[in-house]
Amino acid sequence: MQKDLLRKVILYGVTIFIPLFIFATDWYIMTVDNTPNSGVGGTSIALDSLGIPHIAYRDYDGNPPEGLIYASWNPIDSIWIREVVFDSADTKWDIKDTRIAGSQPSLVFGSKGYPHISFRWGDLGYAWKDSLGWHTTRPYPGPWIYGTSLDLDTNDLPHIVYFVYINDNTGWVLHTFLDESGWHNEILDTISDFSGHPVSVVVDRNNQIHIAYGCLHEEGTGTRAGIKYGVRDNSGNWNIERVVDTTDTSCVFGGAPTIQLDSMDCPHISYRSSSGSHCIGRLKYVTKKDYIWHFEIIDIGEDSRMGGWNFLALDQSGNPHISYRGGAWLKYAWKTDNEWYIEKLDSICVVANQASYTGLVIDEDGYAHISYNREFAINYSNLKYATGYPEMGIEIRTDTFDEELLMVCPSVGIAQGEVKIEYLVKKESDINLSIYNILGQKVTKLVNERKQLGKYKNYWKTESVGSGIYFCCLVIDGKLIVVRKMEILN
């Protein structure tokens, strides 16, 4: 595996080598649905027995059909085939709120090759397909819900976990499942300071249920709880433990923790946290081995939402792969030979809080398949799909976590002819912030002055430059600290 991708750049008349943040040249990215706001509210991806990708997502653009959509890749015609699972604009569906119907889906395939989807219908929705077509039901027609996660047991019976909104201060973690006698609902936990965190579920080969979810505070105590992990045995008994204890200052706003099991049924969990005076976001990963939880920080950034909307998958060797949001980017991290690597795949958002959950699955050959929502204008998004093998184009993660020092949003301001650049000064320093072209020639100098401790923002006007690759370089006290690559399309 190539681990030392370097680019020769001329700075101040001296030839130096700098690590690149490579665009994913070995990835294939396509638009699945260019309907405005397709995919907003979450996506989920799964592979059928032939390895063909299928995606569940919400379509909401104010025009029918809108609601829960199911897209399948047709490899013969090289097109995506869309099916309307239900159209929320049709009054027969009795939708509580058409704006969210079909959002936060979770897609899996049963043993007979048919898809099953849990989704947000205001209350809980569940859809499945058989030889007669699509069917839908509301297994929990109760209070407002947030997030859904679905898995099937060995009998193809569904298990769904999610949060239920009770009031502004309280929510429940619920497990809804189907057996021979019908649907059942279990309240697993009561959460104070409720904020609608998604829950993640996976069923092991012995039909034991494993869940992970974020918990800001313990009910009635105000104690920070962090991530929780629970297991339900075959007798229906739950054992729930705190993974991130009260000594961890992390929180999990929008973190959407996801859980997977390896071949030994050991849990692996990815999640987002944010803490510190600058509310720095972190993508974290934890796994349980020999009854001990082992934590790793994978990525960190000045954006408090770094690591949000993440999804975890394991490959055939049990190595973790995570798709997630890193600032304005769709990022992809994977671990091999006990070392983490990170790639930036696509710029995904104009407004920081508009990107939706990613979906990720790894096929038997080690290729990643990612579904995600990309916002290319304010309040205007579409659904995209990326697939590739993480062999080339590596951005090596370092312990310095330079992401927090310089945040560049390539393509974010293209419609307005500008790129937003934010940087963090940790102590009073001489700051030089400049833009270079691919030949190492300085295009413009944005900052050249002494700065106090703080966070700063600049905008680079791009109307006068041509399309191509550019580099934003941050020099602190005469030392090149970090470089960000940008692709400008004028």
SULDADA-V931477 format. One record per backbone hydrogen bond with DSSP energy under -0.5 kcal/mol. CO is the residue of the C=O (numbers start at 0). NH is the residue of the N-H. Records with the same first field share a line. If there is no record, write none. Layout:
BEGIN
CO = NH / NH
END
This chain:
BEGIN
4 = 19
6 = 8 / 17
8 = 10 / 15
10 = 13
13 = 10 / 15
15 = 8
17 = 6
19 = 21
21 = 343
22 = 24
23 = 26
25 = 388
26 = 28
27 = 386
29 = 384
32 = 382
34 = 37
36 = 39 / 59
38 = 41
40 = 103
41 = 57
43 = 55
45 = 53
47 = 50
51 = 47
52 = 72
53 = 45
54 = 70
55 = 43
56 = 68
57 = 38 / 59
58 = 66
65 = 87 / 88
66 = 58 / 68
67 = 84 / 85
68 = 56
69 = 82
70 = 54
71 = 80
72 = 74
73 = 77 / 78
78 = 73
79 = 81
80 = 71
82 = 69 / 84
85 = 67 / 87
86 = 89
88 = 90
89 = 92
90 = 93
96 = 99 / 100
99 = 102
102 = 119
105 = 117
107 = 115
109 = 112
113 = 109
114 = 128
115 = 107
116 = 126
117 = 105
118 = 120 / 124
119 = 101 / 102
120 = 95 / 122
121 = 144
122 = 120
123 = 139
124 = 118
125 = 136
126 = 116
127 = 134
129 = 132
132 = 129
134 = 127
136 = 125 / 138
139 = 123 / 141
143 = 164
145 = 162
148 = 160
150 = 158
152 = 155
156 = 152
157 = 177
158 = 150
159 = 175
160 = 148
161 = 173
162 = 145
163 = 165 / 171
166 = 169
168 = 192
169 = 165 / 166
170 = 190
171 = 163 / 173
172 = 187 / 188
173 = 161
174 = 185
175 = 159
176 = 183
178 = 181
181 = 178
183 = 176
185 = 174 / 187
188 = 172
189 = 218
190 = 170
191 = 216
197 = 213
199 = 211
201 = 209
203 = 206
207 = 203
208 = 231
209 = 201
210 = 229
211 = 199
212 = 227
214 = 224 / 225
215 = 224
216 = 191
217 = 220 / 221
222 = 217
225 = 214
226 = 242 / 243
227 = 212
228 = 240
229 = 210
230 = 232 / 238
231 = 208
232 = 235
236 = 232
238 = 230
240 = 228
242 = 244
244 = 247
246 = 248
250 = 273
251 = 254
253 = 308
254 = 309
257 = 269
259 = 267
261 = 264
265 = 261
266 = 287
267 = 259
268 = 285
269 = 257
270 = 283
272 = 281
274 = 279
275 = 278
279 = 274
280 = 300
281 = 272 / 283
282 = 297 / 298
283 = 270
284 = 295
285 = 268
286 = 288 / 293
288 = 291
291 = 288
293 = 286
295 = 284 / 297
298 = 282
300 = 280
302 = 280 / 305
304 = 307
306 = 309
307 = 324
308 = 357
310 = 322
312 = 320
314 = 317
318 = 314
319 = 334
320 = 312
321 = 332
322 = 310
323 = 325 / 330
324 = 306 / 307 / 326
325 = 328
327 = 347 / 348
328 = 325 / 330
329 = 344 / 345
330 = 323
331 = 342
332 = 321
333 = 340
335 = 338
338 = 335
339 = 396
340 = 333
341 = 394
342 = 331 / 344
343 = 23
345 = 329
347 = 374
350 = 353
358 = 370
360 = 368
362 = 365
366 = 362
367 = 387
368 = 360
369 = 385
370 = 358
371 = 383
372 = 374
373 = 375 / 381
376 = 379
379 = 375 / 376
380 = 36 / 37
381 = 373
382 = 31 / 32
383 = 371
384 = 29
385 = 369
386 = 27
387 = 367
388 = 390 / 391
390 = 1
393 = 395
394 = 341
397 = 400
400 = 403
401 = 404 / 405
402 = 301
404 = 423
405 = 407
406 = 421
407 = 409
408 = 411 / 412
410 = 413
412 = 415 / 416 / 417
413 = 416
416 = 461 / 462
418 = 459
419 = 408
420 = 457
421 = 406
422 = 455
423 = 425
424 = 453
428 = 430 / 450
429 = 476
430 = 448
431 = 433 / 474
432 = 445 / 446
433 = 472
434 = 442 / 443
435 = 470
436 = 439
440 = 436
443 = 434 / 445
446 = 432
448 = 430
450 = 428
453 = 424
455 = 422
457 = 420
458 = 460
459 = 418
461 = 464
467 = 487
468 = 437
469 = 485
470 = 435 / 472
471 = 483
472 = 433 / 474
473 = 480 / 481
474 = 431
475 = 478
478 = 475 / 480
481 = 473
483 = 471
485 = 469 / 487
487 = 467 / 489
END
